[in-house]
Every structure is written in structure tokens, then in C-alpha cells.
Amino acid sequence: MLTIRAVPPRDENSLVAAYHGGLRAHWAAPERALSLGLARMGRGGWSPAERMLLPDAVRRSGLSMRDRKGLHRLLNPAAFPFIANSLKNKQLFATVAAQADLPIAPCCDPGVQDLAEWLGRETDIIAKPSFRSKGQGVERYQREGATWRGAAGPISDGALRARLAELWREGGVIQRRLPTHAALEALSPGALPTLRVVTCLDESGAPEACDLALRLSASGARPVDNFNAGNLVLGIDTQGTCMAAWRGGAIRPAAHERHPATGERIVGTSVPDLPEAIALALRAHKAFAGFTVIGWDVGLTRDGPMLIEGNWNPGTDILQLVNGQGVSDTRLGALYRHHLERLPAERWRGAQVVEWDRRGR
């Protein structure tokens, strides 16, 4: 994958102007010309899907996915290479979280544990490949007597062990599936619901929780709650209750006051353990060095909030959708501008027009 910085001659809002302006000021003439050419070819700015997702008023003060990635690459120098990125490398993430005593799902490390013995104590597990995003490749396996069942049907214990061992050798993780909080079971029937908490270092360098969104399963076949997989995302009001939910997967998403599969009312439902989940995200940010902004996924489980993962390039599209405003007009946008204004010149000059998303060193 590539990071492409396509900079047009004019900017729509102050956040994009701060990002593009810094690039223009520090790039040499050939780089500026190449970036402008890419912008005129349509390689930057809003994608067709985003234009369908977000109203014009939101996009005028918003941040597109293409600009977001280049901006986050500047603000999060620990993102590359992925092998050393403690948010992208799932095994490294689990190690850092455990060292910081952060609550995560019980997992198996076949390098130091007997996989067969660990599986013998489990009945419901999740397998996640590393270096993936948007829930890609995540699989669930449930015990059925002496065998297991996955999305493709029954699988023997031996075949499952072989598959999981290969996943682990390639950097993936093997975890116990966490049970959903009782208050949300009818609102997220297919997967554990996660609270997205976006934390950003404030003017003093301390983590601040800037934005929230709750993701719910729409009861699809995949054991994930990602919006792009056809699931639900919603904003949370000042009382800590759910607002209308938007469902992904459609050309134009529609707002739902009730769950489309269960019929349970979404609007007005209190989000359980909300202060504790936010506090967990703030504590987690302190344990992961080299990142100015992080999008945390906190699982809302029967046993309290659990840290699922952190994202170095957190999506702003769902935040802009559920809040009905562009990031430039929010506290997160203000902190983005604060950090961009203080970036050292060498960081700006090192930002290439086209960069590979390196996995290895």
C-alpha cells in the first residue's frame, strides 16, 4: 500500500490548510509540482464513497481519508515500519499491553504455551491476523464436543491447531472471545461491541479523549463490528446515551433508532461503563510511545472494559458521520493544528509525495 500526498492549489478549511501548507512550505519545487499533478488527476481529497457518506457541509470542514493518512504519518512517527509498530503488530501490541497491566483478552502464545492444552480449556475463540485493518481476516471458532466450528463449517481439533499455529507464526494472535455486556447483547448480536475512543496529546503533552463512537454488530456472519462490514456506528450524547445508529455497507447509509435485526431500541440506551472505558484509553495512550493520536477500540464486556486494539491511523469518516460536523471544527481538529504548527522542519521535509507503507525494516 501507498501513502499519497496530493496537494491542490486551494484548501477548504483551516485543518487541511495547516497540513497542506506545511508541505508546500517545506517541499522543493519538483515535489510541489508532482503533488499538484496528482491532485489534478483526482488522487487526493474526497473519494466518491465519502461524497456519498458525508454531506457537503461536513466535508467543507472535514478531513478526507487520503489526507488523514498522510497527516497521521507525520504525527505518528512510530507507525513505520509496521513490524515495529506496537499498534499494527498485534503480537507486539499484546506484549506492550501486558507489560503496562492493561486489561486485554486472555490469549495464547504457542511459542511459550502448549496450544493444545490452552484450547482444551476454551470453548469460544477469536483468531486475528497481524498487519490487517477493518476486521479483515478475523475468524471465530466455537467448540462442538470434540471438534470446532468456524465460518466454513466443522473443523477438527488437530486441523484447528495447525491453522492457529500458522497464523501465530505469521504474526497473528489467538484470543478468548469476550462476552458482550448484558446491557448491549440485544444491540450487538453478532460480535463484541467496541467503543472507539480517539485520544490525542494535548498542548501539555498529556493524552486527552477527544471523540467517541460506539460500534455495534448488525448480526452479520463475520465476528466483527466494523462499519465497513455492514455494521452500525453511532454517536454518544452528553448524557452518555446512544444516538441514532448509521449502518455501513449501503451506498447512502440510513439512521436507525432501533436495531435492524433485533428491533431493540438504540436511541436513549445508556452506554455501560463509559467513564471506565474512556479512562482505560487514556491510560493505554501513555503506554504506547511515538504516537500523537490513537484511535482505541475498547470492548464493552460483562467483565468491564477490555482493550481490543489501537489504531495509528484512526478513521475520521465515522466520527464526522455520527457527529454531523467536520474534524476541523472539533477539539481534535484544534489539537491536530497545534501539533502540525510545531512539527520540526526535518519531519516536514521527510514527508514524501508518495511513500511505501513498509512492513519490514
C-alpha positions in Angstrom: 0.0 0.0 0.0 1.0 3.6 -0.6 0.6 6.9 1.2 -0.1 9.6 -1.4 0.1 13.3 -0.7 -1.9 15.1 -3.4 -2.0 18.8 -2.6 -4.4 21.0 -4.5 -3.8 24.8 -5.0 -6.5 25.7 -2.5 -7.8 24.2 0.7 -11.3 24.0 2.1 -10.6 24.6 5.8 -8.0 25.5 8.4 -7.0 22.0 9.3 -6.3 20.9 5.7 -4.6 24.3 5.1 -2.3 23.6 8.1 -1.4 20.2 6.7 -1.0 21.2 3.0 0.5 24.5 3.9 3.3 22.8 5.8 4.0 20.5 2.9 4.1 23.4 0.4 6.4 25.4 2.6 9.0 22.6 3.1 8.9 20.8 -0.3 11.2 21.7 -3.2 9.6 22.8 -6.5 9.6 19.3 -8.1 7.8 17.8 -5.2 5.2 20.6 -5.2 4.6 20.1 -8.9 4.3 16.3 -8.6 1.8 16.6 -5.7 -0.2 19.2 -7.6 -0.3 16.9 -10.6 -1.6 14.1 -8.5 -4.3 16.3 -7.1 -5.4 17.3 -10.6 -5.6 13.6 -11.5 -8.0 13.1 -8.6 -5.6 11.1 -6.4 -6.3 13.3 -3.3 -9.2 14.8 -1.5 -12.6 13.2 -1.1 -13.3 9.8 -2.6 -16.7 9.1 -4.4 -17.7 6.9 -1.4 -17.0 9.7 1.1 -19.0 12.1 -1.0 -22.0 9.7 -0.7 -21.4 9.2 3.0 -20.9 12.8 4.2 -23.0 15.9 3.4 -21.3 18.9 1.6 -21.4 21.0 4.8 -19.5 18.3 6.8 -16.9 17.8 4.0 -16.2 21.6 3.8 -14.9 21.5 7.4 -13.8 17.8 7.2 -10.7 15.6 6.7 -10.7 13.1 3.9 -9.3 9.6 4.3 -6.5 10.3 1.8 -5.4 13.5 3.7 -5.9 11.8 7.1 -3.4 9.1 6.3 -0.6 11.5 5.3 -1.3 13.7 8.3 -1.2 10.8 10.7 2.0 9.6 9.2 3.5 12.9 10.1 2.1 13.0 13.7 2.8 9.3 14.5 6.5 8.7 13.7 6.3 5.2 15.3 3.9 3.9 12.7 6.6 2.6 10.3 7.9 0.1 9.7 4.8 -1.9 10.7 6.9 -4.7 12.2 8.0 -2.3 15.0 4.6 -0.5 15.2 3.1 -1.6 18.6 -0.4 -0.7 17.3 -0.2 -2.5 14.0 1.8 -5.6 15.1 -0.8 -7.5 17.1 1.7 -9.7 19.0 3.8 -6.6 19.9 0.5 -4.8 21.0 -0.3 -7.7 23.3 3.2 -7.6 24.8 3.1 -3.9 25.5 -0.4 -4.0 26.9 0.5 -6.9 29.2 3.7 -5.1 30.4 1.5 -2.0 31.2 -1.0 -4.1 33.1 -3.8 -3.1 30.7 -6.8 -5.5 30.5 -6.9 -7.5 27.3 -8.5 -10.7 26.2 -6.7 -13.9 27.5 -4.5 -15.1 24.7 -2.2 -18.0 23.8 1.4 -17.6 22.8 2.3 -21.0 21.2 6.0 -20.0 21.5 5.8 -20.4 25.3 2.5 -22.2 25.9 1.1 -25.6 24.7 -1.6 -24.7 22.2 -3.5 -28.0 22.6 -3.6 -27.5 26.4 -4.8 -23.9 26.0 -7.5 -24.9 23.5 -8.7 -27.7 25.9 -9.8 -25.0 28.3 -11.5 -22.8 25.8 -14.9 -23.0 24.1 -15.1 -19.8 22.0 -12.0 -18.2 20.5 -11.1 -15.4 18.0 -8.1 -15.6 15.6 -6.7 -12.4 14.2 -4.0 -12.0 11.5 -1.5 -9.3 12.1 -0.9 -6.1 10.0 -4.6 -6.1 8.9 -7.3 -3.5 9.5 -11.1 -3.1 9.3 -11.6 -6.6 10.7 -10.1 -8.3 7.7 -9.3 -12.0 8.2 -10.7 -12.2 11.8 -12.2 -15.7 12.4 -14.3 -17.2 15.3 -14.2 -20.8 16.3 -16.7 -22.4 18.8 -16.3 -25.8 20.4 -18.7 -28.5 19.4 -17.9 -31.5 21.5 -14.6 -33.0 20.4 -14.4 -30.7 17.3 -14.8 -27.0 16.5 -16.9 -24.9 14.1 -15.8 -21.9 12.1 -17.3 -19.8 9.4 -16.5 -22.6 6.8 -18.1 -25.3 9.0 -16.7 -28.1 11.3 -13.0 -28.4 11.8 -11.1 -31.0 13.8 -9.1 -30.1 16.8 -5.9 -31.1 15.0 -6.7 -29.0 11.9 -7.6 -26.0 14.0 -4.3 -26.3 15.9 -2.4 -26.4 12.7 -4.3 -23.3 11.3 -3.8 -21.3 14.5 -0.1 -22.2 14.8 0.5 -20.9 11.2 -1.5 -17.7 12.0 0.7 -17.2 15.0 3.9 -17.8 13.1 2.8 -15.1 10.6 2.3 -12.6 13.5 -1.4 -13.1 14.4 -2.9 -13.6 17.8 -5.2 -16.2 19.3 -7.6 -15.0 21.9 -10.6 -16.0 24.0 -13.8 -14.4 22.6 -15.1 -11.9 25.2 -18.8 -11.9 26.2 -20.8 -8.8 25.5 -22.0 -6.6 28.4 -25.6 -7.7 29.2 -26.9 -4.2 28.5 -25.8 -4.4 24.9 -26.4 -8.1 24.0 -29.6 -7.3 22.0 -27.9 -4.3 20.3 -24.8 -6.2 19.1 -25.9 -9.8 18.5 -23.1 -10.9 16.2 -19.9 -9.5 17.7 -18.5 -7.8 20.8 -19.4 -4.0 20.6 -16.5 -1.7 20.8 -16.2 1.9 21.9 -13.9 4.0 19.6 -12.1 6.5 21.8 -9.8 8.9 19.9 -7.1 10.2 22.2 -4.6 12.9 21.3 -1.8 14.5 23.2 -2.9 18.0 24.4 -0.9 21.2 24.5 0.9 20.0 27.6 1.7 16.5 26.1 -0.9 14.6 28.2 -3.5 12.3 26.4 -6.9 13.7 26.0 -10.1 11.9 25.0 -11.3 14.0 22.0 -14.0 11.9 20.4 -16.2 8.9 20.8 -18.2 6.5 18.7 -19.9 3.2 19.5 -19.8 0.3 17.0 -22.5 -2.4 17.1 -22.8 -5.7 15.2 -25.8 -5.8 12.8 -25.8 -9.6 13.2 -23.8 -10.5 10.1 -21.8 -13.6 9.6 -18.5 -12.0 10.3 -17.5 -11.8 14.1 -16.6 -8.1 13.8 -18.4 -4.8 14.4 -16.6 -2.7 11.7 -18.7 -0.1 9.9 -17.3 -1.1 6.5 -18.5 -4.7 7.1 -22.1 -3.5 7.1 -22.4 -2.9 10.9 -23.7 0.0 12.9 -21.9 3.1 14.3 -23.4 5.8 16.5 -22.6 8.9 18.4 -22.9 9.3 22.2 -24.7 12.3 23.7 -23.6 14.4 26.7 -25.7 12.1 29.0 -23.8 9.1 27.9 -26.6 7.6 25.9 -26.8 6.3 22.3 -27.9 8.5 19.5 -29.3 7.1 16.2 -27.1 4.5 14.5 -25.8 4.5 11.0 -25.4 1.3 9.1 -22.5 0.7 6.7 -22.5 -1.2 3.5 -25.1 0.8 1.7 -24.5 3.5 -0.9 -26.2 6.0 1.3 -26.4 5.0 5.0 -29.6 5.5 6.8 -30.1 6.3 10.5 -31.7 3.6 12.7 -33.4 4.3 16.0 -33.9 0.6 16.5 -31.6 -2.3 15.8 -32.4 -3.6 12.2 -32.1 -7.3 13.2 -33.5 -7.4 16.8 -35.8 -4.5 16.9 -34.4 -3.3 20.2 -34.4 0.4 20.7 -31.0 2.0 20.3 -31.7 5.7 20.9 -31.5 6.6 24.6 -29.8 3.4 25.7 -27.1 4.1 28.3 -23.6 3.1 27.3 -22.3 0.8 30.1 -19.0 1.5 31.8 -18.5 4.7 29.7 -16.2 6.6 32.2 -14.1 3.5 32.8 -13.7 2.8 29.1 -12.5 6.3 28.4 -10.1 6.1 31.4 -8.7 2.9 30.0 -8.0 4.5 26.7 -6.2 7.4 28.3 -4.1 5.0 30.4 -3.3 3.0 27.3 -2.0 6.0 25.4 0.7 6.6 28.0 2.0 3.1 27.4 2.4 3.4 23.6 5.2 5.8 22.8 5.7 7.6 19.5 2.0 8.3 18.7 0.4 11.7 19.0 -3.1 10.5 18.1 -4.6 7.0 18.6 -8.0 5.5 17.9 -8.7 2.9 20.6 -11.2 0.1 20.3 -12.4 -0.7 23.8 -14.6 -3.8 24.2 -17.7 -3.4 26.4 -17.8 -6.8 28.1 -19.5 -8.5 31.0 -16.3 -8.2 33.0 -15.8 -4.5 32.2 -13.9 -2.6 29.5 -11.2 -4.5 27.7 -8.6 -3.1 25.4 -9.0 -4.7 21.9 -6.6 -2.7 19.8 -5.2 0.7 19.0 -5.1 2.3 15.6 -2.3 4.6 14.4 -4.4 5.9 11.5 -7.9 6.2 13.1 -10.8 6.8 10.7 -12.3 10.2 10.9 -15.2 9.3 8.5 -17.3 7.6 11.1 -16.7 10.5 13.6 -17.7 13.0 11.0 -20.8 10.9 10.2 -22.1 10.4 13.7 -21.3 14.0 14.9 -22.5 15.7 11.7 -19.5 18.0 11.6 -16.1 18.1 10.1 -13.0 17.4 12.2 -11.6 20.9 11.6 -14.4 22.3 13.8 -13.7 20.0 16.8 -11.3 19.8 19.6 -9.5 17.0 17.8 -9.0 19.4 14.8 -7.6 22.1 17.1 -5.0 19.6 18.5 -4.1 18.5 15.0 -3.4 22.1 14.1 -1.4 22.6 17.3 0.9 19.7 16.6 1.3 20.5 12.9 2.4 24.0 13.8 5.1 22.6 16.0 6.4 19.8 13.8 10.2 20.1 13.2 11.3 21.1 9.7 13.1 17.8 9.1 9.8 15.9 9.7 8.1 18.0 7.0 11.0 17.7 4.6 11.0 13.9 5.2 7.3 13.6 4.1 7.4 12.3 0.6 4.8 12.8 -2.1 4.5 9.0 -2.4 5.6 6.7 0.3 5.5 2.9 0.7 3.8 1.6 3.8 6.8 -0.5 4.8 6.1 -3.7 6.9 9.8 -4.6 7.4 12.8 -2.5 8.2 
